[in-house]
Amino acid sequence: MPTTTKVSITATDEVTALIYPPGKKGRLPVAIVLAHGAGANQSSPFMVRMATDLAGRGIGCLTFNFLYTERRRRIPDRNDALELCYRKVIEAFHDGKFRGLGEGKLVIGGKSMGGRIASQVAAAHDANIDVDIAGLLFLGYPLHPPGQPEKLRDAHLPSIKAPMLFVQGARDAFGTPEELRPILKRMKAPVELCAIEGADHSLKVPKKASRSQAEVDTLVLDTIETWIKRAILKSTR
């Protein structure tokens, strides 16, 4: 079961965060901060399942609510407020305020909007923000709004210096792997793309898909674990 804690965002505002401590078996010296998407908070089944399963593999996870979801609003805050919230969570991690999460390198990311905000924070030019980010994990990167492929959200991505992993469904209405590939070729940092056949923006596959949902979930987790060991921890085992 995760542990609940609070993170101060401003002098008067705080958000709830959940700490998923790494399992004792195969514990890795890395922690992942995952932010939720625009339409659901950290208690969504997707976020809970992902954080729980990663922790079970020895990878400590932290999820948190953005301020608008903490206040039970449906409309996301402006970009600057979302970025501030994410930065405060990162600062709290480096200040050692999340006991039980584990020590080691920090990977940030999230589902859809949460991953986008993480990328914007990492791309910022403030060295005090991005110097201690070891990698970024995107679970369904929202490259563009559905049906509006001309409105790309990619201008900041080449500024990111840390390794990145994009896990993208082949049927993602917010951007398919094919749409991402030419953009990722322009990156200076190491980038990997895991394309999930038949999956949508939430990495869900139809019941008649060639792989079951359980098999897809395992593939995603295997990919993340392998990427962390190779790209973040530089392990050769």
Backbone torsions as a table, in degrees:
resi	resn	phi	psi	omega
1	MET	NA	137.6	179.0
2	PRO	-71.9	158.5	175.6
3	THR	-101.4	135.5	-179.0
4	THR	-92.1	137.1	176.4
5	THR	-143.4	175.4	180.0
6	LYS	-121.9	147.6	177.2
7	VAL	-125.6	125.6	178.4
8	SER	-76.8	129.6	180.0
9	ILE	-104.9	-46.3	174.4
10	THR	-130.1	-176.1	179.8
11	ALA	-63.1	-22.7	-175.8
12	THR	-121.6	-6.7	-175.3
13	ASP	-118.9	143.3	174.1
14	GLU	-143.3	159.3	178.7
15	VAL	-125.7	160.3	177.9
16	THR	-88.7	136.7	176.2
17	ALA	-127.0	151.5	178.7
18	LEU	-119.4	127.4	179.7
19	ILE	-100.1	121.5	175.6
20	TYR	-107.0	97.0	-175.3
21	PRO	-67.6	147.0	-179.4
22	PRO	-68.8	144.2	175.3
23	GLY	-64.6	153.1	-176.2
24	LYS	-68.2	-30.3	-178.4
25	LYS	-81.2	124.6	177.1
26	GLY	67.6	29.1	-177.2
27	ARG	-62.2	132.5	-179.4
28	LEU	-105.8	145.9	-179.6
29	PRO	-79.5	61.4	-178.9
30	VAL	-154.5	151.6	175.5
31	ALA	-133.8	147.7	-179.7
32	ILE	-118.0	130.6	170.3
33	VAL	-102.0	120.9	-178.9
34	LEU	-115.7	127.5	177.4
35	ALA	-102.8	147.8	-176.7
36	HIS	-78.6	169.0	177.4
37	GLY	-82.1	-179.2	-173.9
38	ALA	-69.5	-30.3	-171.4
39	GLY	-95.3	-4.6	-178.0
40	ALA	-152.5	154.1	-178.1
41	ASN	-89.9	-167.3	-175.9
42	GLN	-68.5	-11.9	179.8
43	SER	-89.9	5.7	178.3
44	SER	-64.7	150.8	-179.8
45	PRO	-55.1	-38.5	179.8
46	PHE	-60.6	-50.0	-176.9
47	MET	-65.4	-43.3	-179.3
48	VAL	-64.1	-45.2	-179.2
49	ARG	-64.0	-44.6	-178.4
50	MET	-63.8	-47.7	-178.6
51	ALA	-65.2	-41.4	180.0
52	THR	-64.1	-44.8	-177.1
53	ASP	-70.1	-37.2	176.6
54	LEU	-66.1	-42.0	177.5
55	ALA	-61.0	-36.6	178.2
56	GLY	-64.5	-21.4	177.6
57	ARG	-94.7	10.4	177.4
58	GLY	89.1	14.3	-179.6
59	ILE	-112.3	106.2	-178.9
60	GLY	-63.1	139.4	-178.2
61	CYS	-127.9	148.3	173.8
62	LEU	-131.2	128.5	171.7
63	THR	-115.8	161.2	-179.8
64	PHE	-154.8	160.4	174.1
65	ASN	-92.3	139.7	166.4
66	PHE	-72.4	163.3	-175.1
67	LEU	-59.2	-39.3	-177.1
68	TYR	-65.8	-35.3	177.2
69	THR	-77.0	-32.2	175.2
70	GLU	-60.3	-34.8	179.4
71	ARG	-89.0	5.4	177.9
72	ARG	61.8	39.3	173.2
73	ARG	-100.7	153.8	-178.6
74	ARG	-91.7	-29.9	-175.8
75	ILE	-87.2	124.9	179.9
76	PRO	-61.3	152.8	175.0
77	ASP	-67.8	170.7	174.4
78	ARG	-65.3	160.7	-178.5
79	ASN	-54.5	-42.4	-176.9
80	ASP	-64.2	-36.9	178.8
81	ALA	-70.9	-38.9	177.6
82	LEU	-64.5	-42.9	179.5
83	GLU	-65.7	-40.2	177.9
84	LEU	-59.3	-44.6	179.8
85	CYS	-59.9	-45.4	-178.8
86	TYR	-65.8	-41.2	179.5
87	ARG	-61.4	-39.9	-179.6
88	LYS	-64.9	-35.1	176.9
89	VAL	-67.2	-43.0	177.5
90	ILE	-61.1	-44.8	178.9
91	GLU	-61.1	-40.2	179.3
92	ALA	-63.8	-38.3	177.5
93	PHE	-61.7	-49.3	-177.4
94	HIS	-69.8	-19.7	175.3
95	ASP	-84.3	0.2	177.6
96	GLY	74.4	29.1	-175.6
97	LYS	-87.4	-3.2	-178.7
98	PHE	-111.8	75.1	-179.3
99	ARG	-64.4	137.6	-179.4
100	GLY	96.1	-15.1	-180.0
101	LEU	-74.3	-26.2	-177.8
102	GLY	103.5	161.5	179.6
103	GLU	-110.2	161.3	178.8
104	GLY	131.6	-159.1	-176.6
105	LYS	-73.5	153.4	-176.9
106	LEU	-111.5	127.0	171.5
107	VAL	-111.1	133.4	177.7
108	ILE	-118.5	160.8	179.7
109	GLY	165.8	-149.5	179.4
110	GLY	156.7	-175.7	178.9
111	LYS	-91.0	128.0	173.2
112	SER	49.8	-115.2	-177.7
113	MET	-56.2	-37.8	179.7
114	GLY	-59.5	-40.1	176.6
115	GLY	-68.6	-38.9	178.7
116	ARG	-61.4	-44.3	179.3
117	ILE	-64.5	-39.2	176.5
118	ALA	-59.4	-41.3	-179.3
119	SER	-66.3	-37.3	179.1
120	GLN	-67.8	-37.2	176.6
121	VAL	-65.2	-43.8	-178.6
122	ALA	-67.4	-30.5	-178.6
123	ALA	-80.7	-10.8	-178.9
124	ALA	-60.8	151.4	-175.9
125	HIS	-86.6	-1.4	178.8
126	ASP	-75.3	110.4	-176.4
127	ALA	-61.0	-27.1	-179.9
128	ASN	-69.7	-15.7	-179.9
129	ILE	-92.9	-52.3	-168.7
130	ASP	-95.6	-4.6	-175.7
131	VAL	-67.5	-28.2	-176.4
132	ASP	-105.3	24.9	175.2
133	ILE	-104.3	118.1	-174.5
134	ALA	-87.3	-21.0	-178.2
135	GLY	-174.5	168.3	179.5
136	LEU	-132.2	137.8	-178.8
137	LEU	-120.6	121.0	-179.0
138	PHE	-113.8	119.2	178.8
139	LEU	-105.6	88.9	-175.3
140	GLY	79.1	70.9	-179.0
141	TYR	-69.0	128.8	-179.3
142	PRO	-82.0	81.6	-175.0
143	LEU	-63.7	-33.4	178.5
144	HIS	-158.2	160.8	175.3
145	PRO	-65.0	150.2	178.4
146	PRO	-55.8	131.7	178.8
147	GLY	77.2	4.3	-179.5
148	GLN	-131.2	65.3	-175.8
149	PRO	-64.2	-15.1	179.1
150	GLU	-77.7	-16.0	-178.3
151	LYS	-95.7	70.9	-175.6
152	LEU	-75.5	145.8	176.4
153	ARG	-114.8	62.6	-173.2
154	ASP	-128.0	-6.5	-171.6
155	ALA	-58.6	-33.7	-175.5
156	HIS	-85.8	-16.9	-171.6
157	LEU	-59.8	-39.8	179.3
158	PRO	-63.8	-14.7	179.5
159	SER	-79.5	-12.9	-178.2
160	ILE	-74.5	133.4	-176.7
161	LYS	-99.3	-21.4	-175.3
162	ALA	-84.6	156.1	176.1
163	PRO	-59.4	147.5	-178.2
164	MET	-131.1	145.0	173.3
165	LEU	-125.7	121.6	176.1
166	PHE	-105.3	121.7	173.7
167	VAL	-108.3	111.8	-168.7
168	GLN	-131.2	132.1	176.7
169	GLY	-76.2	142.0	-178.7
170	ALA	-65.7	-21.2	179.2
171	ARG	-106.4	22.5	-176.4
172	ASP	-69.6	116.7	-179.4
173	ALA	-69.5	-15.6	179.3
174	PHE	-91.7	2.1	-179.7
175	GLY	142.6	119.3	-179.5
176	THR	-86.7	165.3	174.5
177	PRO	-56.7	-36.4	179.3
178	GLU	-64.3	-34.7	176.9
179	GLU	-72.3	-32.1	-178.8
180	LEU	-75.4	-34.9	-170.9
181	ARG	-53.8	-49.9	-179.5
182	PRO	-64.7	-27.7	178.1
183	ILE	-73.2	-41.6	-178.6
184	LEU	-68.0	-23.9	178.3
185	LYS	-66.1	-20.8	-179.3
186	ARG	-86.2	-5.0	-176.7
187	MET	-73.0	143.1	175.4
188	LYS	-88.4	-32.2	179.7
189	ALA	-79.2	158.8	176.5
190	PRO	-62.6	130.0	-177.5
191	VAL	-132.3	137.2	174.1
192	GLU	-127.1	146.1	-179.5
193	LEU	-125.3	124.7	175.1
194	CYS	-109.3	107.8	-180.0
195	ALA	-92.0	125.0	-178.1
196	ILE	-101.3	110.1	-177.2
197	GLU	-60.7	129.5	175.5
198	GLY	79.5	-3.9	-174.0
199	ALA	-87.3	152.2	177.5
200	ASP	-97.1	-162.1	-176.3
201	HIS	-64.5	-27.0	178.6
202	SER	-98.2	15.4	178.5
203	LEU	63.7	27.5	176.3
204	LYS	-94.1	143.1	178.3
205	VAL	-116.6	152.1	177.1
206	PRO	-64.2	158.1	-179.4
207	LYS	-62.0	-27.2	-178.9
208	LYS	-91.6	10.5	-179.3
209	ALA	-67.4	160.7	-179.1
210	SER	-65.8	-27.9	175.3
211	ARG	-113.9	144.9	174.7
212	SER	-74.6	164.9	178.2
213	GLN	-62.3	-37.0	178.5
214	ALA	-63.2	-39.1	178.7
215	GLU	-68.1	-38.4	177.4
216	VAL	-64.0	-45.5	179.7
217	ASP	-59.4	-41.1	178.8
218	THR	-65.7	-40.6	177.8
219	LEU	-60.3	-43.8	179.6
220	VAL	-62.0	-47.4	-179.4
221	LEU	-64.9	-41.7	177.4
222	ASP	-60.7	-41.6	-179.1
223	THR	-64.0	-44.7	179.8
224	ILE	-63.6	-45.9	-178.8
225	GLU	-62.8	-44.0	179.7
226	THR	-64.1	-42.5	179.1
227	TRP	-62.3	-43.4	179.3
228	ILE	-60.5	-45.3	-178.0
229	LYS	-66.0	-39.7	-175.9
230	ARG	-83.8	-50.9	-172.2
231	ALA	-87.8	-30.3	-176.0
232	ILE	-98.5	-47.3	-177.7
233	LEU	-93.7	-8.9	178.1
234	LYS	57.7	36.2	-179.1
235	SER	-82.0	142.0	177.5
236	THR	-102.4	2.0	-178.6
237	ARG	-89.2	NA	NA
